[in-house]
Every structure is written in C-alpha cells, then in structure tokens.
Amino acid sequence: MEIANLITHIEALIFASEKPLTAIEIVELINNAFGFMEDKVTLDQVETSIDGIREKYAAEFYPFEIRQSGGGWQFLTKKDYHKTIAQLNGEKFLKRLSTAALETLAIIAYKQPITKGEIEAIRGVNTDYSIQKLLEKELIVITGRNEQMPGKPLVYNTSRHFMDYFGINSAEDLPRINEVLASQIVEPTLVNAEHFDVEEGEVLAVSEDGELVAKVGDLPADEAVDAGGDEGGQASGGLLSADAEEADNDDDAADTGETDNDDDAAADTDHADDTPIR
C-alpha cells in the first residue's frame, strides 16, 4: 500500500479509537483489514506515515493535532482552545483531585508497585478513601498481591489512563524529584567573600570591634602575638614553636634556681651574724 493511501487509514483508526493506539497495533489492524494483500504493511511504513500526519496537523489551520500520549497516538485539541472546550465540558474540567488524593497518587507513581501499608507509612495517615477514589477514577489499578509480606497485601500501580490523564507515555516521563526540588534550594551568599579566603595554616586577627585587621601570618612576630588580645593570647600562644616554649621553661627554671640560691646565701649571712667574734 502506498504511503498516501496508508495515511488516511491511519488517521481513521486513530480518530475512531477510544484509546491511544501504538504503531504496532496500527500495523496489526491494517493488515487484518487488508488480509488479501500480498505485501503486508510494515512498522517502518506506519511510522513514516505518522510523521507525515504530525507534520500535516501541526499547521495553525487545524485546531487539533496528533500526539503520543497515554502510551499511544491519539487526536487531541491544541492547548490554545482549552478555554473554549471547557465551556462544553465545564463540570468535567472543574473536577480536580483533592490534596490527599494527589499525595497518594504521587507516592504510587514514584514508588510503584506499592502496598497500602507502605503508602500509609510514608503519608502517616489512613489512605483508604484516597485509594478508593483513585480506583474509581481509573488512575490506579490493582496488579496483584505482595507474596513476601505478611497477609499478602494488594499491590497498586498507575494505570494507562493515568498516563493519558497527565499526558505522558510511561512512568519514566515523570519529572525527577531533584528537578522538582531544585527551585526550592537556597544557595548561601557570602558577604565580603574575599575575607574568607584563608589559606591552610593561617589565622585571622580581629579587632575588638569584630573587624578583620590582618592575617597573623602577615604581621610581625611581636604584633602577631599581641593581635589576639587577652583571650586571643592563649590562641596566639599556640603559634609559638616548641623551642620557644622550652626556652620559657628554662628561663622559669633559672629564675627559680637563682631565687633559691639567694635565699640560701641570706640564711648563711644570718648565721654568720650569730657567731661570736673572737
């Protein structure tokens, strides 16, 4: 079958279908309809025809277009006509999911397959009503039971209608969590960031008013020790070398020794004064 004739048949199938049609389903339907033909329609022919249909209805002349949504191809009105169509199906468009139902649906979408107990563990509340509403709206389906858990609870997954409802083709098309939260991340801002460019091993000297005076490494040795003040003296003392500390200890020991010697000399003088002169 020529592409020109094939396009009209594909348009008719997609328009009349109640559900989105995949390219493979279209191939099977056309081959079944024209079973008498020796040359069967191939998948490449159907995909080429779909590309032509998309290009055709992308023109501004048409109020609708062909889009891949819900796992297959379907005719959808363009978003420019949303307000007009809302007047026709006002009540349908006004019906929205509650916050609790949206939270439950989001958990199922990102954690599927999942049980009701696992959903409640995440939300922290009972989810019987929300799950029942989502089942009624055919946004989720029961896909079986978890044989590994006690009681073998039911397992929930999103449905094909869920993908069609949100205009996606699979769960892989859902936005990533880090993409959703990226706009909520607050980046820290440094004021006078150059003041914080401190190399390893350097110490900042701060005045009594809390202003940066200089880097201790840039100050002379005598000023560097005094830069820290009374409280900073202890911190500045940490900058002294081990040799300097040993020298201080030796000085203290020498002072102590000299004091002891002076005391002994004084004691001897007193004793000499008590000795009678002959």
C-alpha positions as CSV (number, residue, x, y, z in Angstrom):
1,M,0.0,0.0,0.0
2,E,1.3,3.4,-0.9
3,I,2.1,5.9,1.9
4,A,-0.5,8.4,0.6
5,N,-3.3,5.8,0.9
6,L,-1.9,4.5,4.2
7,I,-2.1,7.9,5.9
8,T,-5.8,8.2,5.5
9,H,-6.4,4.7,7.0
10,I,-4.2,5.5,10.0
11,E,-6.0,8.8,10.5
12,A,-9.3,7.0,10.5
13,L,-8.1,4.4,13.0
14,I,-6.7,6.9,15.5
15,F,-9.7,9.2,15.2
16,A,-12.2,6.3,15.8
17,S,-10.3,4.6,18.6
18,E,-11.4,5.0,22.2
19,K,-7.9,4.5,23.5
20,P,-4.4,5.6,22.3
21,L,-3.1,3.3,19.6
22,T,0.5,2.3,19.3
23,A,2.3,1.9,16.0
24,I,2.4,-1.9,16.4
25,E,-1.4,-2.0,17.0
26,I,-2.0,0.1,13.9
27,V,0.1,-2.3,11.8
28,E,-1.9,-5.3,13.0
29,L,-5.2,-3.6,12.4
30,I,-4.4,-2.5,8.9
31,N,-3.0,-5.9,7.9
32,N,-6.1,-7.6,9.3
33,A,-8.3,-5.2,7.3
34,F,-6.4,-5.9,4.1
35,G,-5.5,-9.5,4.6
36,F,-5.9,-10.2,0.9
37,M,-2.9,-8.1,0.0
38,E,0.3,-9.9,-0.6
39,D,2.5,-7.1,0.6
40,K,1.9,-6.5,4.3
41,V,2.2,-3.1,5.9
42,T,5.4,-2.8,7.8
43,L,6.2,-0.9,11.0
44,D,8.5,1.5,9.2
45,Q,5.7,2.4,6.8
46,V,3.4,3.2,9.6
47,E,5.9,5.3,11.5
48,T,6.7,7.2,8.3
49,S,3.0,7.8,7.8
50,I,2.6,9.0,11.4
51,D,5.4,11.5,10.9
52,G,3.6,12.9,7.8
53,I,0.3,13.1,9.8
54,R,2.0,15.0,12.6
55,E,3.5,17.5,10.2
56,K,0.2,17.9,8.5
57,Y,-1.8,18.8,11.6
58,A,1.0,20.9,13.1
59,A,-0.2,23.8,10.8
60,E,-2.1,26.6,12.5
61,F,-5.1,25.9,10.3
62,Y,-6.1,22.8,12.3
63,P,-7.4,23.2,15.9
64,F,-6.3,19.7,16.8
65,E,-3.2,17.6,16.4
66,I,-1.9,14.0,16.7
67,R,0.1,13.4,19.8
68,Q,1.7,10.4,21.6
69,S,0.0,10.3,25.0
70,G,-1.0,7.5,27.3
71,G,1.3,5.1,25.6
72,G,-0.1,5.6,22.0
73,W,-1.2,8.0,19.3
74,Q,-4.4,10.0,19.5
75,F,-6.0,13.2,18.2
76,L,-6.0,16.0,20.8
77,T,-7.2,19.6,20.6
78,K,-4.4,22.1,20.8
79,K,-4.0,24.0,24.1
80,D,-5.0,27.3,22.5
81,Y,-8.6,26.1,22.5
82,H,-8.7,24.9,26.1
83,K,-10.9,27.7,27.4
84,T,-13.4,27.1,24.6
85,I,-13.7,23.4,25.2
86,A,-14.0,24.0,28.9
87,Q,-17.3,25.7,28.2
88,L,-18.6,22.5,26.6
89,N,-17.5,20.2,29.4
90,G,-17.3,22.6,32.3
91,E,-18.1,20.2,35.1
92,K,-15.7,17.7,33.8
93,F,-12.9,20.2,33.7
94,L,-13.7,21.7,37.1
95,K,-13.4,18.3,38.9
96,R,-10.0,18.1,40.4
97,L,-8.2,15.7,42.7
98,S,-8.0,16.6,46.4
99,T,-4.7,17.2,48.0
100,A,-4.8,13.9,49.8
101,A,-5.6,12.0,46.6
102,L,-2.8,13.8,44.8
103,E,-0.3,12.9,47.5
104,T,-1.4,9.3,47.4
105,L,-1.2,9.2,43.6
106,A,2.3,10.8,43.6
107,I,3.5,8.1,46.1
108,I,2.1,5.3,43.9
109,A,3.5,6.9,40.7
110,Y,7.1,7.1,42.1
111,K,7.1,4.0,44.3
112,Q,5.1,1.6,42.3
113,P,4.4,-1.3,42.8
114,I,3.5,-0.4,46.3
115,T,1.0,-1.6,49.0
116,K,-1.5,0.4,51.0
117,G,0.5,-0.1,54.2
118,E,3.7,1.3,52.6
119,I,1.7,4.3,51.4
120,E,0.3,5.0,54.8
121,A,3.8,4.6,56.3
122,I,5.0,7.4,54.1
123,R,2.0,9.7,54.5
124,G,1.4,8.9,58.2
125,V,-2.4,8.8,57.8
126,N,-5.1,6.4,56.6
127,T,-5.4,6.3,52.8
128,D,-8.5,4.1,52.3
129,Y,-10.7,6.9,51.0
130,S,-8.0,8.3,48.7
131,I,-7.2,4.9,47.2
132,Q,-10.9,4.2,46.6
133,K,-11.3,7.5,44.8
134,L,-8.2,6.8,42.6
135,L,-9.6,3.4,41.7
136,E,-13.0,4.9,40.8
137,K,-11.3,7.4,38.5
138,E,-9.2,4.6,37.0
139,L,-5.9,6.4,37.7
140,I,-4.5,3.4,39.6
141,V,-5.1,-0.4,39.3
142,I,-4.6,-3.4,41.4
143,T,-1.9,-5.6,39.9
144,G,-1.7,-8.4,42.4
145,R,-0.5,-9.2,45.9
146,N,2.8,-9.0,47.6
147,E,3.6,-12.6,48.4
148,Q,6.6,-11.7,50.6
149,M,4.7,-9.5,53.1
150,P,2.5,-10.8,55.9
151,G,-1.1,-11.1,54.9
152,K,-0.2,-10.8,51.2
153,P,-1.5,-7.2,50.8
154,L,-2.7,-5.8,47.4
155,V,-0.2,-4.1,45.2
156,Y,-1.1,-0.8,43.4
157,N,0.3,0.6,40.1
158,T,-0.7,3.6,38.0
159,S,-3.0,2.8,35.1
160,R,-2.8,3.6,31.4
161,H,-5.5,6.2,31.9
162,F,-3.1,7.8,34.4
163,M,-0.6,8.4,31.7
164,D,-3.3,9.7,29.3
165,Y,-4.6,12.0,32.1
166,F,-1.3,13.6,32.6
167,G,-0.1,13.5,29.0
168,I,2.8,11.1,29.5
169,N,3.7,7.8,27.9
170,S,5.3,6.0,30.8
171,A,6.4,6.4,34.4
172,E,9.9,7.3,33.0
173,D,8.4,10.6,31.7
174,L,7.6,11.7,35.3
175,P,9.7,14.7,36.5
176,R,12.6,13.7,38.7
177,I,12.4,14.5,42.4
178,N,15.7,16.5,42.2
179,E,14.3,18.5,39.3
180,V,11.2,19.4,41.2
181,L,13.1,20.4,44.4
182,A,15.8,22.3,42.5
183,S,13.9,25.5,42.6
184,Q,13.5,25.3,46.4
185,I,17.2,25.0,47.1
186,V,18.6,28.3,48.6
187,E,22.2,29.0,47.8
188,P,24.2,30.7,50.6
189,T,25.5,34.1,49.9
190,L,28.9,35.3,51.3
191,V,29.3,38.9,52.3
192,N,32.8,40.2,51.6
193,A,33.8,36.7,50.4
194,E,37.4,37.7,50.0
195,H,37.7,37.9,53.8
196,F,37.1,34.2,53.9
197,D,39.9,33.2,51.5
198,V,42.2,31.8,54.2
199,E,45.0,29.5,53.3
200,E,45.7,26.5,55.4
201,G,47.7,27.3,58.5
202,E,46.8,31.0,58.5
203,V,45.0,32.7,61.4
204,L,42.9,35.9,61.2
205,A,43.5,38.7,63.6
206,V,40.3,40.5,64.6
207,S,39.9,43.8,66.4
208,E,37.8,44.4,69.5
209,D,35.0,45.7,67.2
210,G,35.0,42.4,65.3
211,E,36.7,43.8,62.2
212,L,39.3,41.9,60.3
213,V,42.7,43.5,61.0
214,A,45.1,41.3,59.1
215,K,46.3,37.8,58.8
216,V,48.5,36.8,61.6
217,G,51.0,35.3,59.1
218,D,51.4,38.8,57.6
219,L,52.1,40.6,60.8
220,P,55.5,41.0,62.5
221,A,56.2,38.4,65.2
222,D,55.7,40.8,68.1
223,E,52.4,42.1,66.7
224,A,51.2,38.7,65.8
225,V,51.3,37.6,69.4
226,D,49.5,40.7,70.7
227,A,46.9,40.7,67.9
228,G,44.6,38.3,69.7
229,G,44.1,40.3,72.9
230,D,43.8,38.7,76.3
231,E,41.6,35.9,75.2
232,G,43.4,35.6,71.9
233,G,46.7,35.4,73.8
234,Q,46.0,31.8,74.5
235,A,45.3,31.1,70.9
236,S,48.3,33.1,69.7
237,G,50.5,31.2,72.2
238,G,49.7,28.2,70.1
239,L,51.7,29.7,67.3
240,L,54.9,29.7,69.3
241,S,57.3,27.0,68.4
242,A,58.2,24.1,70.7
243,D,61.7,25.6,71.0
244,A,60.3,28.9,72.3
245,E,58.2,27.0,74.9
246,E,61.3,25.1,76.1
247,A,63.2,28.3,76.3
248,D,60.4,29.8,78.5
249,N,60.6,26.7,80.7
250,D,64.3,27.0,81.0
251,D,64.0,30.7,82.0
252,D,61.5,29.9,84.6
253,A,63.7,27.2,86.0
254,A,66.7,29.5,86.0
255,D,64.7,32.2,87.9
256,T,63.6,29.6,90.4
257,G,67.2,28.4,90.9
258,E,68.5,31.9,91.4
259,T,65.8,32.6,93.9
260,D,66.7,29.5,95.9
261,N,70.4,30.4,95.8
262,D,69.7,33.9,97.1
263,D,67.7,32.5,100.0
264,D,70.5,30.1,100.9
265,A,73.0,32.9,100.8
266,A,70.8,35.1,103.0
267,A,70.5,32.3,105.5
268,D,74.2,31.8,105.7
269,T,74.7,35.6,106.3
270,D,72.2,35.5,109.2
271,H,74.0,32.5,110.7
272,A,77.3,34.3,110.4
273,D,76.0,37.3,112.3
274,D,75.1,35.0,115.3
275,T,78.6,33.6,115.5
276,P,80.6,35.3,118.4
277,I,83.8,37.2,117.3
278,R,87.0,36.1,119.0
